[in-house]
């Protein structure tokens, strides 16, 4: 199926850039994927690809290639397929530009081409905003297929060959994770970071396993870096009202949160990684106070005292 989709996309790209009707013979010798197929094999592939594009809403038409209408070619009319001007305001185009720059995939920000096609964006300071890196996506098609079709997934991870039942795919803090149990231990759900694995092999059999009802893949991965591992202490922190919104967004669902009469946020946070937690907390400067436990508070005070001013 993947080859069919790739070939159909190649056909679509060729027709959109040709700027004129093109014959089936020209398509056969130009578009990648048809190769040296026999006449009958090419005809079957081409008919299937045309049908696929039309079912996807692409207005593929046959039009005469000359005034005498002796020969016909395939074309995608601009007037039937091009996106109409959405009439975006300056503010809307600026918001789209910001979104395109802020979201990265494979470490690269989106280019300006799409924004230019929508009318460009108002002039700004030219600086690139803080970005959200969506990580390396090379392995995503195979992993996504295994998750969607309930196929087993084999790969090598931390020096061991693994065979898992992939229940879900999660992005967290710039990295992709596949979540599910190993086939040899179906009762233990684990999370595997894709950029630390290689040799992905998707199983041949669809519906090879059943995902538990109500399963949430995101629950298998800590929302905050200090949550990784079994919690060792519960920290109580008071955040000033002016930073309460930010703290609430970053604390994660495992924290217990209350707001007092002054708008301050009082949070009880399960902490497994103390260094990660204290490093995050110090970023709030004097807008957060670690109340307890006493030993953790002492280490936090020492960390603050040793930080450069």
N, C-alpha and C positions, 0 to 999 in steps of 0.2 A: 504493500500500500504506500510506503514511503516513496518508492521510486515513481509511482503513479503521480503522487502529489508534486514531487520535484519536477517531473516532466511537464505537468500541466502548468506549473508556475513559470517554467522556462518558456513554454508556448505563450502564456499571457504576456510575459515581459517582451518577447519578440514582437508580438502583434501590436503592443502599445508603442513600441519605439520605431516600428517600420514606417509609419506615416503614409501607408498606401496598402491596397489589397495585395496579398501574397498568395501564391498557389500552394497546393498541398505538396508538390514536388520541392518547392523552395523551402518549405517548413521541414520536410524530411531531411534535407541536406544541411540545414542551418541550425535547427533547434537541438540542443543537447538532450539525449535520452532516446532518440529514435535510432541512432546508430546505423548499423548495416542490416536492419530488419528486412526480411523478405516482404514482397509486395502485400501479401495477405496479412502478415503480422503487423506491418505498418498501418494498414487500413483499420484493423481492429483497434490498435492502440490510439490512432488518431480519432476515430469515432468516439471511443471512450473518453478521451481527454476533452473533446468538444462538448460532449454531454455533461461532463463534470463542471466545466466552466459555465455552461448555461444554467445548470442547477444552482451554481453559486451566484447567479445574477449577472454574469458577464454577457453583454449583448453582442455575441459573436454572429456576424452576418456575412453572407456571400454577396459580392458586388462586382459588376463588370470592370475589367481592367483596361478597357478601351471603349471608344465611342461606338464600335460595331458590335459590342457585346459578344465577341467570339470566345473570349476566355474570362473566367471568373476567378476571383481570389477572396481570401478571408480577411476581414477587417473588424476592428472594434471602434465604432464611431465615437468620436470625442463628445459629441453632443448628447449621446445616450449614456456615456459611462463616466464622464468627468464630474467631479464634485462641484456642485453649484456654490457660488460665493455665499458663505454663511452670514456675511454681514457683521462680523465681529467688531466690537468697539475697541478702542485703544487699550482700555483696561483689560478686556478679555484676552486680547492678543499678548499683552504683557504677562498675564497670568499663565498662558500656555507656554510662553518662552521660559518663564521661571520653572515650570514643571518639567519641561524638556531638559533643562540644564541640571535640575536637582536630582533627577533619576538617572543613575548609571547602570549599564548592563555590560558585564565583562570588563569593567573598569573604565569604560569609555562613555562620555556624555553624548547625548543625542546631537546630531548635526543640525544646522539651521535650515536645511532645505525645506522641511515640512512647514516651518513657520513662514518662510518666504512665500510658499505657495498659498498661504492663507492671508497674505497681504503684508507680511513682515511684522516687526514689532517696533514700538516707539523707541527712540534713542534713549539709552540709559548710560550708566557710568562704565559699561563694558566689563565690569567685574563679574566673575562667576560665583554664584552663591554656594553656600554649604551644600554638599551633595550627599545623596544616599546611594552608596555603592551596592548594586545588586549582584556583584560577584561574577565569577566565571560560569557561563552558562553552557559550556561545551557538552556536558553530560545530560543536560536537562531533557532533551527529547526522548532518550532511551529510558531514563528513570521515570519520566512522566507517563510513558506508555505502559511501563510495568505497573505503576500505581493505578492508572485508569482501567487497565484490562485485567487486573488481579493476576499478573504473571510473576513468577519468582524472579529474583534479581541476584546475580552472582557477581562478585567483585573481590578485589584484594584490599584489605584494610589493616593498617598497623601490623604488617608482616604476616597476616593470616588470610586464607581464603574464606570468604563468607558466602552464605546462601541465605537470603532473607525473604520474608513475605512483606513487601513494601506497602504499608498501610497509608502513607501520606508523604507529602513533600512540603518542606517548610523553609522559609527564608528568615533568618534571624541575624541581625547585626552584621550584614555584609557577607553572610555565608549561607549556602544551601545545605539542607540536611534531608536525608531520606530516613523515615521513621518506620520501624516495624520489628518484629521478632525474628531471630534466626530460626531457620527451619528445624534445627536440632533442639531448640528451646522455645517452643511457641508461646510459653506463658510469660516471657520476659521481653517487654518492648524496649528497644534501644534506638538511639539516634546516631547516624553516621554522617560525618561531614564530607560532602562530595569532593572537595578539593584535596582531601587526604586519601582518596580511594582511586583505584584505576582498574582497567580491564573489565569494564561493565559488560555483562552478558545477560540479555533478557531471555527468559524462558520461553519455550515454544508453545506451551499450553496456556490458553486463557482460562480465567476462573479457576486457577490452581489453588486458591485459598479464599477464605471469607473474612472480610474486615468486620470486627465486632461492631454491633449496633451502637451508635452514639459516640464512636471513637473520635477524639479530637487530637490530630497529630501535633498541634501546637503545645498541648499539655505535656508532651514528652521532652520538651526542650525548655530550659530555664529562660524566663523572660529577662532576667537581670544576671550579670556575670557573677554576682556573689551568691546566686542560688544553686550553682552547680555542685552536686554532691549532697550528702545528708546534712541537714541543718545542725550546727553545733551550739549556737546561741540565738536568743531573740533580743534584738537591739530595739530600744525605745528612743525615738528621735522626735524633736519638736521643730517644725519648720515655720518660719515667719510667714505672715499672710501674703506678702508680696511674691513669695516663691512657692507657695502651696500648690498652685496649679502645675508647676513644672515637676515638683517632687511627686505629686500624685500620678502624673503620666509615666514617670520612670520607675516607680517602686514595684510595679507588677501586681498580679492578682493574689500573690501569696501573703502580701502585707495586709495587716489590719489597720484601717485608717479611720480616724475621727477628726472632726473639726470643732474647735472650742469656740466660745462666745466672741473671742477677738479675731476669729478667722484664721487662727494658726492651725496647722496640720499636726496632729499627734499620730505617729505611725509606730506600730510594732512590727519589726521586720525579721523574718527568719534569715539567718546569716550562716552560710557554709564557708564561703571564701572571705575571710576577714580583711585581707589586704585589698581585695577588689572593692569591698564595701566602704572601707575607710578612705580609699583613694577617690571614690565617687563622692563621698560625703564632704570631703575637704573642699570640693569645688563650690559648695554653697557658702564658704567663708563664714562670716558671723551671722548668717541668716538661718543656720541650723544648729541645734544643740543636742548632742548625744547624751541622754540621761543615764542610760545603763545598758547592760550590767557594768558594775564598777571597773572590772578588769579591762573590758573593751573600751570604756571611757578613758581609762588611764593611757592605753596605747594610742588612742586618738589624740589626746592632749600632747603626748610625746611626738607624734607625727606632725602635728601642727607647729609645735615649738621648733622642730627641726627643719621646717619648710622655709625656703628663702622668701623674704618679704618683697 
